Every structure is written in C-alpha cells, then in structure tokens.
Amino acid sequence: MKLKQCIDIAEDCGLNTLGDAVLNVDIHAMSIFDYRKLSGELMELYREYNDLYKSGLIDKDTSLEDAKLLIK
C-alpha cells in the first residue's frame, strides 16, 4: 500500500496524524488486504514511511495535510 492511499483512508476515518493513519492500516490489515498479499502491502507502506522518516521529513505526529504535500 502506498502512503498516499493510507492517508486517504485515514481522512475517511476522521484521523489527523500520520502515526494514526499507519496504525489504523496495521490494525485493520486483515480486513483490507488479501491474506497472500498482506505482508507485501504492509512492507510497502512501512518502507515508504521509514524512508521519509529517516530523511527527517515526517514523524508520527505529522498532520495528514502536511504529509499529503510531501508525497505529491
């Protein structure tokens, strides 16, 4: 899953931060993804998040609005 899609889901759920967005997907992963693709989808999400985190561009408290601007 791409981080942008994670953010879109979080906005639909009324969440505000990037940390909450990623946690939401993690918690509901079994309901979102096909079991055979679950690990790959989560790894894609974590990889993109970690790359931006290590670059110092985001953290768990980054607002969804700010994150969307970085991802474009």
Summary of the structure (lengths in Angstrom):
residues: 72
radius of gyration: 11.5
end to end distance: 15.5
largest distance: 32.5
contacts: 194
relative contact order: 0.23
helix: 69%
strand: 3%
